[in-house]
Amino acid sequence: VQLVESGGGLAQPGGSLRLSCAASGFTFSGYGMRWYRQAPGKERELVAAITSNGVVTNYADSVKGRFTISRDNAKNTVYLQMNSLKPEDTAVYYCYVTLLGSWGQGTQVTVSS
């Protein structure tokens, strides 16, 4: 199992970023996927989740209405569109495959003016 995140970087408050997580080594379309984040000195928290077919999504209250999780099973990729970014969104963002329990290496998102 391999998960490779990309798309992180520096954004201004109110800005947007789109994270991608490319998956390989397993049947991507058969598993739910999640995005987590971990800020310095804080525990890792669940940000968003999506079912294997992409029909059902769930979000943490702190990102609801601003972030959107989606997936393209033909490309073995899950996305996290992040809009209206806030400084408190600063963290390392990780993708995670349910049931298999595997993590990516993470991508840093920094929101600052």
N, C-alpha and C positions, 0 to 999 in steps of 0.2 A: 504494500500500500504506500502510495506517495501522494502527498498533497503539497502543492506549491502556490503560495499566496503572492500576489503582486498588486500594484496600484496604490500603495501607501505613499505618504509624502507629507509635505507641509501645505496646509490650507489656511486661509483666513477665516475668521468667524463669519458665518453666513455662507461660506463657500461649499463646494461639493467635491467629493472624490468617489471613484468607483473601484472597489476591490474585486479581484478575481481570484479564484482558487481552482487550479487545474489538477484534476485527479487522475490517477492511473493505478494499475495493479489490482483492480477489483471491478465488479460490475456496477458502475456508477449509478445507473438508473434503478438499481434495486435498493438503494439506501437513502434514508433521510440525511440531511446535512445541516450543520449549524455553524454560526459565526459566534465566537467568543472574543472578549477583549480583556486585557489586564493593564491597568494603570500602575505607575510606580507606587509601591507600598500598599497596594490593594489586591484583593483576591480576584481571580479570574471570574468573569461574569458572562452569562449567556446574553447575547445581543439579539439573535434572530435564528429561527429554525424553519426548515422547509421539508415537506414530505418528499418521498422518492419521485412521485409524479408531478410535484410542483403545485398541487392543488391547494394544499393547506399550508399557511404560514403563521408564525407567531413571533411576537416582538416583546422585548423588555419595555416597560412603561417609559423608560427614559429616552427611548429612540422612536417610539410609536409615532407615526405621522411624518417622520423625517427620513427614516431608513427603509429601504426595500430590498428584500432578499429574493433572488430569482435563480433559476438554473436552466442550463441548456444541456439536456441529456445527450444530444448528438455530439456535443463538443466536450463532454465530461467536465463541465465547468459550472461552478456556483459563483454567484455575484452578490455583492452588497453595495447598493447605491446609497450613498450617504449625502443627504442635502441638509441645508441649514445647520451646518456644523457649528459646534460650540467648543470652547476651550476644554470643557469637561469630557469631550469625546476623545481627547488625547490618550492614546494607549497603543499597545501592541495588539493587533487583531489576528486571530487564529481561526482557521477553518477546521472542522471536526466532522468525522463521519460516524454516525450513530452505529451501534451494535459492534462495529469493528474497533471502535475506541482509538482511532488514530488521529494524530494532530499534524498540522503543517508547522513550518518553522516560524511563522508569524511575519507580519509586515507592520512597520511603525506608521502610525498616523499622528501627526502633530497639528493641532489647531491653535494658531497664534497670530496676532497682528504684528 
